[in-house]
Amino acid sequence: MELTTERTIPTVNTWESLLGLRRAGFLEYIGELWQQHGDVFQINIFNRRMMVALHPDAVRHVNVANRQNYEKGQSYDLVRKYVLGYGLLTSNGELWRRQRRLMAPFYTPRGVQAYGEIMLKDGHRLLERWSKLVGTRVEIGDEMTFVTAAIILRAMFSMETDEAIIGMKDAVETMLGYVTAKQNGFPIPSWLPTRKNRNYRKVRDMVHAYIHSVIAQRHAVPETAWPNDLLTRLMQARDEETGEPMSEELLRDEMITTFFAGHETTAR
């Protein structure tokens, strides 16, 4: 594929972008623009510019063949600051390479198979629930987001109760919604005591406190008593070059990143 030169790249202006994002949401609106403009186009929102490259050749050019030439820069700032911290999705350079070395073994086909029993059990729970709802309507989006959240949270933290799963799912979704609103609307300073700002800080602090408390509970008992889940595996991982473990802040960021990367996309 021949990449379009900058002078001929179709560009969507701020007003059109804001209206489209509010009307259709990010993924659907990007799909509409792809149908209209093709594989490469640009979105301008105030002083920010986002280049969208959807053709597989362009994706490979950026993510594989020439990845050393690209950084997760300004377009990642909001999600980095308000949701994911410096997890694998938002980190750059040597930190990204180190985290990738530590985490790669847990995302191979064999690594994922370790969670097969969790997936099967939650699939059966879903079927049992639906068997009691024959003849009634269900919101399939809600059903899918819950079952994927349950699988991910059980795999990450050995989280068991539905109440805890729903609480964590809703909190992370609130954090994501907060960032989406900042990206798609008029920027409002986070320090202002608005309802949305207060609610965001409340759920962020809850998510962070929960993860740090789980880590502390595990450090308080012998490793042989730790459950066999993703958090344990990441806590036990050591950098092959330095022998150092992952910091507690990075453990937290990677847990949120894993939930973010696998929850809504899988549900959809």
KOLNULUM-844450 format. One line per field, with one value per residue: residue number from 1; residue in one letter; chain; x, y, z negated of N, C-alpha, C in turn. Coordinates in steps of 0.2 Angstrom, whole numbers. Atoms other than C-alpha are relative to their C-alpha. Layout:
KOLNULUM-844450
pos <- [NUM, ...]
code <- [a, ...]
unit <- [A, ...]
n.c1 <- [X, ...]
n.c2 <- [Y, ...]
n.c3 <- [Z, ...]
ca.c1 <- [X, ...]
ca.c2 <- [Y, ...]
ca.c3 <- [Z, ...]
c.c1 <- [X, ...]
c.c2 <- [Y, ...]
c.c3 <- [Z, ...]
//
This chain:
KOLNULUM-844450
pos <- [1, 2, 3, 4, 5, 6, 7, 8, 9, 10, 11, 12, 13, 14, 15, 16, 17, 18, 19, 20, 21, 22, 23, 24, 25, 26, 27, 28, 29, 30, 31, 32, 33, 34, 35, 36, 37, 38, 39, 40, 41, 42, 43, 44, 45, 46, 47, 48, 49, 50, 51, 52, 53, 54, 55, 56, 57, 58, 59, 60, 61, 62, 63, 64, 65, 66, 67, 68, 69, 70, 71, 72, 73, 74, 75, 76, 77, 78, 79, 80, 81, 82, 83, 84, 85, 86, 87, 88, 89, 90, 91, 92, 93, 94, 95, 96, 97, 98, 99, 100, 101, 102, 103, 104, 105, 106, 107, 108, 109, 110, 111, 112, 113, 114, 115, 116, 117, 118, 119, 120, 121, 122, 123, 124, 125, 126, 127, 128, 129, 130, 131, 132, 133, 134, 135, 136, 137, 138, 139, 140, 141, 142, 143, 144, 145, 146, 147, 148, 149, 150, 151, 152, 153, 154, 155, 156, 157, 158, 159, 160, 161, 162, 163, 164, 165, 166, 167, 168, 169, 170, 171, 172, 173, 174, 175, 176, 177, 178, 179, 180, 181, 182, 183, 184, 185, 186, 187, 188, 189, 190, 191, 192, 193, 194, 195, 196, 197, 198, 199, 200, 201, 202, 203, 204, 205, 206, 207, 208, 209, 210, 211, 212, 213, 214, 215, 216, 217, 218, 219, 220, 221, 222, 223, 224, 225, 226, 227, 228, 229, 230, 231, 232, 233, 234, 235, 236, 237, 238, 239, 240, 241, 242, 243, 244, 245, 246, 247, 248, 249, 250, 251, 252, 253, 254, 255, 256, 257, 258, 259, 260, 261, 262, 263, 264, 265, 266, 267, 268]
code <- [m, e, l, t, t, e, r, t, i, p, t, v, n, t, w, e, s, l, l, g, l, r, r, a, g, f, l, e, y, i, g, e, l, w, q, q, h, g, d, v, f, q, i, n, i, f, n, r, r, m, m, v, a, l, h, p, d, a, v, r, h, v, n, v, a, n, r, q, n, y, e, k, g, q, s, y, d, l, v, r, k, y, v, l, g, y, g, l, l, t, s, n, g, e, l, w, r, r, q, r, r, l, m, a, p, f, y, t, p, r, g, v, q, a, y, g, e, i, m, l, k, d, g, h, r, l, l, e, r, w, s, k, l, v, g, t, r, v, e, i, g, d, e, m, t, f, v, t, a, a, i, i, l, r, a, m, f, s, m, e, t, d, e, a, i, i, g, m, k, d, a, v, e, t, m, l, g, y, v, t, a, k, q, n, g, f, p, i, p, s, w, l, p, t, r, k, n, r, n, y, r, k, v, r, d, m, v, h, a, y, i, h, s, v, i, a, q, r, h, a, v, p, e, t, a, w, p, n, d, l, l, t, r, l, m, q, a, r, d, e, e, t, g, e, p, m, s, e, e, l, l, r, d, e, m, i, t, t, f, f, a, g, h, e, t, t, a, r]
unit <- [A, A, A, A, A, A, A, A, A, A, A, A, A, A, A, A, A, A, A, A, A, A, A, A, A, A, A, A, A, A, A, A, A, A, A, A, A, A, A, A, A, A, A, A, A, A, A, A, A, A, A, A, A, A, A, A, A, A, A, A, A, A, A, A, A, A, A, A, A, A, A, A, A, A, A, A, A, A, A, A, A, A, A, A, A, A, A, A, A, A, A, A, A, A, A, A, A, A, A, A, A, A, A, A, A, A, A, A, A, A, A, A, A, A, A, A, A, A, A, A, A, A, A, A, A, A, A, A, A, A, A, A, A, A, A, A, A, A, A, A, A, A, A, A, A, A, A, A, A, A, A, A, A, A, A, A, A, A, A, A, A, A, A, A, A, A, A, A, A, A, A, A, A, A, A, A, A, A, A, A, A, A, A, A, A, A, A, A, A, A, A, A, A, A, A, A, A, A, A, A, A, A, A, A, A, A, A, A, A, A, A, A, A, A, A, A, A, A, A, A, A, A, A, A, A, A, A, A, A, A, A, A, A, A, A, A, A, A, A, A, A, A, A, A, A, A, A, A, A, A, A, A, A, A, A, A, A, A, A, A, A, A, A, A, A, A, A, A]
n.c1 <- [4, -3, 3, 2, -4, 3, 4, 6, 4, 6, 0, 6, -1, 2, 8, 3, -2, 4, 7, 0, -1, 5, 6, -1, -5, -7, -1, 5, -2, -6, 2, 4, -5, -4, 4, 1, -6, -5, -4, -4, 3, -2, 5, -3, 5, -3, -7, -3, 1, -1, -1, 3, -2, 4, -2, -5, -7, -2, 0, -6, -5, -1, 0, -5, -6, -4, 2, -5, 1, 7, 1, 7, -1, 6, 7, 1, -1, 5, 2, -6, 1, 7, 2, -5, -7, -5, 1, -3, 3, -2, -8, -5, -7, -3, 5, 4, -3, -1, 6, 2, -4, 3, 7, 1, 1, 7, 5, 0, 6, 0, 1, 7, 3, 1, 6, 5, 5, 4, 4, 5, 5, 4, 5, 6, 4, 4, 5, 5, 4, 5, 5, 5, 3, 3, 6, -1, -5, -7, -5, -6, -6, -1, -2, -7, -5, -1, -4, -7, -3, 0, -6, -6, -1, -2, -6, -6, 0, 4, 6, 5, 7, 2, 0, -7, -1, 4, -3, -7, 2, 3, -5, -5, 4, 1, -6, -1, 5, -3, -5, 3, 4, -6, -2, 5, 3, -4, -4, 1, -6, 2, 0, 6, 4, 6, 2, -4, -7, 0, 1, -6, -5, 2, -1, -7, -3, 3, -3, -7, 0, 1, -6, -6, 2, -1, -7, -3, 3, -4, -6, 0, 0, -5, 2, 3, 7, 3, 4, -3, 3, -4, -3, -6, -5, -3, -4, -5, -4, -6, -3, -5, -7, -2, 3, 4, 7, 4, 2, 7, 4, 0, 4, 6, 1, 1, 7, 5, -1, 3, 7, 2, -1, 4, 7, 5, -1, 2, 7, 3]
n.c2 <- [-6, -6, -5, -7, -5, -4, -6, 3, 4, -3, -2, -1, -6, 0, 0, 6, 6, 1, 3, 7, 4, 0, 4, 7, 3, 0, 6, -1, -6, 2, 4, -4, -4, 5, 1, -7, -2, 5, 3, -5, -6, -3, -3, -5, -3, -6, 0, 7, 4, 7, 3, 7, 4, 6, 5, 4, -2, -6, 2, 4, -5, -4, 4, 6, -1, -6, -2, -4, -7, -3, 0, -1, -7, -4, 3, 5, -4, 0, 7, 1, -4, 1, 7, 6, -1, 2, 7, 2, -4, -7, -1, -1, 1, 5, 3, 4, 6, 4, 3, 5, 6, 2, 2, 4, 7, 1, -1, 5, 4, 5, -5, -2, 6, 1, -3, 4, 2, -6, -2, 5, -1, -6, 1, 4, -4, -4, 4, 1, -6, -1, 6, -2, -6, 2, -4, -8, -4, -2, -4, 5, -3, 0, 7, 2, -4, 3, 6, -1, -2, 6, 4, -4, -2, 6, 2, -5, -1, 5, -3, 5, -2, -4, -7, -3, 0, -5, -7, -1, -2, -7, -5, -1, -3, -7, -3, 0, -5, -7, -1, -1, -7, -5, 0, -1, -6, -6, 2, -3, 2, 6, -3, -3, 5, 2, 7, 5, 0, 3, 8, 3, 1, 6, 7, 2, 2, 7, 5, 0, 3, 7, 3, 0, 4, 7, 1, 0, 6, 5, -1, 2, 7, 3, 0, 6, -1, -4, 3, 1, -5, -4, -4, 4, 1, -6, -2, 5, -1, -3, -2, 5, -4, -3, 4, -4, 1, -6, -4, 0, -5, 3, 5, -3, -2, 5, 3, -4, 1, 6, 0, -5, 2, 6, 0, -3, 3, 7, 0, -2]
n.c3 <- [0, 0, 5, -2, 3, 5, -4, -3, 5, 2, 7, 3, 4, 7, 1, -3, 4, 6, -1, -1, 6, 4, -3, -2, 4, -3, -5, -5, -4, -4, -5, -5, -4, -5, -5, -4, -2, -2, 5, 3, 1, 6, 4, 4, 6, 3, -2, 0, -6, 0, -6, 0, -5, 1, -5, 3, -2, 4, 7, 0, -1, 6, 6, 0, -4, 2, 7, 4, -2, 3, 7, 3, 3, 3, 0, 5, 6, 5, 2, 5, 7, 3, 1, -1, 2, -4, -2, -6, -5, 0, 2, -6, 1, 4, 5, -4, -2, 6, 2, -5, 2, 6, 0, -6, 1, 3, -5, -5, 0, 6, 6, 0, 2, 7, 3, -4, 5, 2, -5, 0, 6, -1, -6, 3, 5, -5, -2, 6, 1, -6, 0, 5, -3, -6, -2, 2, -4, 4, -3, -1, 2, 8, 2, -2, 4, 7, 0, -1, 6, 5, -1, 0, 7, 4, -2, 2, 8, 3, 3, 0, 1, -6, 2, -1, -8, -3, 3, -4, -7, 0, 1, -5, -6, 1, -1, -7, -2, 2, -5, -6, 0, -1, -7, -5, 1, 2, 6, 7, 5, 5, 7, 1, 4, -3, 1, -4, 3, 6, -1, -3, 6, 5, -3, -1, 7, 2, -4, 2, 7, 0, -3, 5, 6, -1, 0, 7, 3, -2, 3, 7, 1, -4, -7, -1, 2, -5, -5, -7, -5, -4, 4, 3, -5, -1, 6, 0, -6, 1, -6, -2, 0, 6, 6, 4, -1, -2, 5, 1, -4, -6, 1, 0, -7, -5, 1, -3, -7, -2, 0, -5, -7, -1, 2, -4, -7, 0, 1, -6]
ca.c1 <- [0, 6, 4, -5, 6, 2, -4, -18, -24, -42, -45, -60, -62, -65, -84, -88, -77, -86, -103, -99, -91, -105, -118, -110, -96, -78, -78, -94, -88, -71, -80, -91, -75, -66, -81, -81, -62, -53, -39, -29, -37, -34, -45, -42, -50, -45, -26, -24, -22, -25, -19, -30, -22, -33, -25, -16, 0, 0, -4, 11, 22, 19, 17, 30, 42, 46, 40, 56, 51, 34, 30, 14, 14, 1, -14, -11, -9, -26, -29, -11, -15, -33, -34, -19, -4, 12, 5, 10, -2, 4, 23, 37, 55, 65, 50, 39, 52, 55, 37, 34, 48, 40, 22, 24, 25, 7, -1, 4, -9, -2, -2, -20, -25, -22, -38, -48, -57, -63, -69, -79, -87, -92, -100, -110, -115, -121, -131, -139, -144, -152, -161, -171, -175, -183, -197, -190, -180, -161, -149, -136, -123, -125, -124, -108, -99, -103, -97, -81, -78, -81, -68, -55, -57, -57, -42, -32, -37, -46, -61, -76, -92, -103, -105, -86, -85, -99, -91, -74, -82, -93, -78, -66, -80, -83, -65, -65, -81, -72, -58, -69, -79, -62, -57, -73, -79, -73, -59, -64, -50, -50, -47, -64, -76, -89, -99, -90, -73, -78, -85, -70, -58, -69, -69, -51, -46, -57, -49, -31, -35, -42, -27, -14, -24, -24, -5, -2, -13, -2, 14, 8, 8, 20, 21, 15, -2, -4, -18, -14, -19, -12, -8, 3, 12, 16, 22, 33, 40, 58, 67, 79, 93, 92, 82, 71, 52, 39, 35, 19, 13, 17, 8, -7, -6, -4, -20, -30, -23, -27, -45, -46, -39, -49, -66, -76, -68, -71, -89, -92]
ca.c2 <- [0, 17, 29, 46, 61, 74, 87, 75, 67, 70, 80, 81, 98, 101, 105, 90, 78, 83, 81, 64, 58, 63, 56, 39, 36, 33, 16, 19, 36, 30, 17, 30, 41, 25, 22, 41, 44, 28, 20, 35, 51, 64, 71, 88, 93, 110, 110, 91, 80, 62, 52, 36, 23, 7, -2, -18, -12, 4, -4, -16, -1, 8, -6, -19, -14, 4, 4, 12, 28, 30, 34, 34, 53, 66, 56, 44, 58, 58, 39, 38, 51, 46, 27, 16, 25, 17, 0, -9, 0, 17, 15, 19, 14, 4, 3, -4, -17, -22, -24, -34, -46, -48, -51, -60, -77, -75, -71, -85, -98, -110, -95, -91, -110, -109, -99, -111, -117, -100, -96, -113, -110, -92, -98, -111, -98, -87, -102, -106, -88, -87, -104, -95, -80, -90, -79, -62, -49, -47, -33, -43, -29, -29, -48, -49, -35, -44, -61, -54, -44, -59, -69, -56, -51, -69, -73, -57, -57, -73, -62, -72, -63, -55, -39, -36, -40, -28, -14, -16, -16, -1, 9, 6, 9, 26, 30, 26, 36, 51, 50, 48, 64, 73, 68, 71, 87, 104, 102, 106, 107, 91, 102, 110, 102, 96, 81, 71, 76, 71, 54, 51, 53, 42, 27, 29, 29, 14, 4, 9, 5, -12, -17, -11, -20, -37, -35, -31, -46, -57, -50, -54, -73, -85, -86, -104, -98, -86, -90, -96, -80, -67, -55, -69, -72, -54, -52, -67, -62, -56, -46, -58, -44, -36, -49, -35, -38, -26, -11, -10, 5, -5, -20, -9, -1, -17, -24, -10, -11, -29, -26, -11, -20, -36, -31, -20, -26, -44, -40, -31]
ca.c3 <- [0, 4, -11, -7, -8, -21, -8, -2, -18, -21, -37, -48, -57, -76, -74, -63, -74, -90, -83, -76, -92, -102, -90, -86, -99, -95, -86, -76, -70, -65, -55, -46, -42, -35, -24, -18, -17, -15, -25, -30, -37, -50, -64, -72, -89, -94, -95, -95, -79, -77, -62, -58, -48, -46, -31, -37, -28, -37, -54, -51, -46, -62, -75, -68, -54, -60, -78, -84, -75, -84, -102, -112, -114, -117, -111, -125, -138, -145, -146, -154, -167, -171, -169, -164, -171, -164, -159, -144, -133, -137, -141, -129, -126, -139, -151, -137, -132, -150, -154, -138, -143, -160, -154, -137, -144, -152, -136, -125, -120, -134, -146, -142, -144, -162, -164, -153, -169, -174, -157, -157, -174, -170, -153, -163, -176, -161, -154, -171, -173, -155, -158, -172, -160, -146, -138, -145, -137, -142, -137, -128, -130, -149, -149, -139, -148, -165, -159, -152, -167, -178, -169, -168, -187, -193, -182, -188, -207, -210, -214, -218, -223, -209, -220, -220, -201, -197, -209, -200, -183, -186, -193, -179, -166, -175, -174, -155, -153, -161, -149, -134, -139, -141, -124, -115, -123, -130, -142, -160, -173, -184, -200, -198, -211, -198, -200, -187, -194, -211, -205, -195, -210, -221, -209, -205, -223, -226, -212, -217, -235, -231, -220, -233, -247, -238, -235, -253, -258, -248, -254, -272, -269, -262, -243, -244, -250, -235, -223, -205, -196, -185, -199, -208, -192, -189, -207, -205, -188, -188, -175, -166, -165, -182, -193, -199, -202, -195, -206, -215, -205, -189, -195, -198, -181, -172, -181, -175, -158, -157, -162, -150, -135, -137, -144, -133, -116, -120, -126, -110]
c.c1 <- [4, -3, -1, 5, -4, -4, -7, -4, -6, 0, -7, 1, -3, -8, -3, 2, -4, -7, 0, 2, -5, -6, 1, 5, 6, 0, -5, 2, 6, -2, -3, 6, 4, -4, 0, 7, 5, 4, 4, -4, 2, -6, 3, -6, 4, 8, 3, -2, 1, 0, -3, 3, -3, 2, 5, 7, 2, 0, 7, 6, 1, 1, 6, 6, 4, -2, 4, -1, -6, 0, -7, 0, -6, -7, -1, 0, -6, -2, 6, -1, -6, -2, 6, 7, 5, 0, 3, -3, 2, 7, 3, 7, 2, -5, -4, 3, 1, -7, -3, 4, -3, -7, -1, -2, -8, -5, 1, -6, 1, -1, -7, -4, -1, -6, -6, -6, -5, -4, -6, -5, -4, -5, -6, -4, -5, -6, -5, -4, -5, -5, -6, -4, -4, -7, 0, 5, 7, 3, 6, 7, 2, 2, 7, 5, 1, 4, 7, 4, 1, 6, 6, 2, 2, 7, 6, 0, -3, -7, -6, -7, -2, 0, 7, 1, -4, 3, 6, -2, -3, 5, 4, -4, -1, 6, 1, -5, 3, 5, -3, -3, 6, 2, -5, -4, 5, 3, -2, 5, -2, 0, -7, -5, -7, -2, 4, 7, 0, -1, 6, 5, -2, 1, 7, 3, -2, 4, 7, 0, -1, 6, 6, -2, 1, 8, 3, -2, 5, 7, 0, 0, 5, -2, -4, -7, -3, -4, 3, -3, 5, 4, 6, 5, 4, 4, 6, 5, 6, 3, 6, 7, 2, -2, -5, -7, -3, -2, -7, -5, -1, -5, -8, -2, -1, -7, -5, 0, -3, -8, -2, 0, -4, -7, -5, 1, -2, -8, -3, 0]
c.c2 <- [6, 5, 7, 5, 5, 5, -3, -4, 3, 2, 2, 6, -1, -1, -7, -6, 0, -2, -7, -4, 0, -4, -7, -3, -1, -5, 1, 6, -1, -4, 4, 4, -5, -1, 7, 2, -5, -2, 4, 7, 3, 4, 5, 2, 5, 0, -7, -3, -7, -3, -7, -3, -7, -5, -5, 2, 6, -2, -4, 5, 3, -5, -6, 2, 6, 2, 4, 7, 3, -1, 1, 7, 3, -3, -5, 4, -1, -7, -2, 3, -2, -7, -5, 2, -2, -7, -1, 4, 7, 2, 0, -3, -6, -3, -5, -7, -4, -3, -5, -6, -3, -4, -5, -7, -2, 1, -4, -5, -5, 4, 1, -7, -1, 3, -3, -2, 5, 2, -5, 1, 6, -1, -4, 4, 4, -4, -1, 6, 1, -5, 2, 6, -1, 4, 7, 3, 1, 5, -3, 4, 0, -7, -2, 4, -3, -6, 1, 3, -5, -4, 3, 1, -6, -2, 5, -1, -6, 3, -4, 2, 5, 7, 3, 1, 6, 7, 2, 2, 7, 6, 1, 2, 8, 4, 1, 5, 7, 2, 1, 7, 5, 1, 3, 7, 6, -2, 4, -2, -5, 3, 3, -5, -2, -7, -6, 0, -4, -8, -3, -2, -5, -7, -1, -2, -7, -5, 0, -3, -7, -4, 0, -4, -7, -1, 0, -6, -6, 0, -2, -7, -3, -1, -7, 0, 5, -4, 0, 5, 4, 5, -4, -1, 6, 2, -4, 1, 4, 2, -4, 4, 2, -4, 4, -2, 7, 4, -1, 4, -3, -6, 3, 2, -5, -4, 4, 0, -6, 0, 5, -3, -6, 0, 2, -3, -7, -1, 2, -6]
c.c3 <- [0, -5, 4, -2, -4, 3, 2, -5, -2, -7, -2, -5, -7, -1, 2, -5, -7, 1, 2, -6, -5, 2, 0, -5, 4, 6, 6, 5, 4, 6, 6, 4, 4, 6, 5, 3, 2, -6, -4, 0, -7, -4, -4, -5, -4, 2, 0, 7, 0, 7, -1, 6, -1, 5, -4, 1, -4, -8, -1, 0, -7, -6, 1, 4, -2, -7, -4, 2, -3, -7, -1, -3, -2, 1, -5, -7, -5, -3, -5, -6, -4, -1, -1, -3, 5, 2, 7, 6, 1, 0, 7, -1, -4, -5, 4, 1, -7, -2, 5, -1, -6, 1, 6, -1, -3, 5, 7, 0, -6, -6, -1, -2, -7, -3, 4, -5, -2, 5, 1, -5, 1, 6, -3, -5, 5, 3, -5, -1, 6, 0, -5, 3, 6, 1, -2, 4, -4, 5, 1, -1, -7, -1, 2, -4, -7, 1, 2, -6, -5, 1, -1, -8, -4, 2, -3, -8, -4, -4, 1, 1, 6, -2, 1, 7, 3, -3, 4, 7, 1, -1, 6, 6, -1, 1, 8, 3, -1, 5, 7, 0, 1, 7, 5, -1, -2, -6, -6, -5, -5, -7, -1, -4, 3, -2, 3, -2, -7, 0, 3, -5, -5, 3, 1, -6, -2, 4, -2, -7, 0, 2, -5, -6, 1, 1, -7, -4, 2, -3, -8, -1, 4, 8, 2, -1, 5, 5, 7, 5, 3, -4, -3, 5, 2, -6, -1, 6, -2, 7, 1, 0, -7, -6, -4, 2, 3, -6, -1, 4, 7, 0, 0, 7, 5, -1, 3, 7, 3, 1, 6, 7, 2, -1, 5, 7, 0, -1, 7, 6]
//
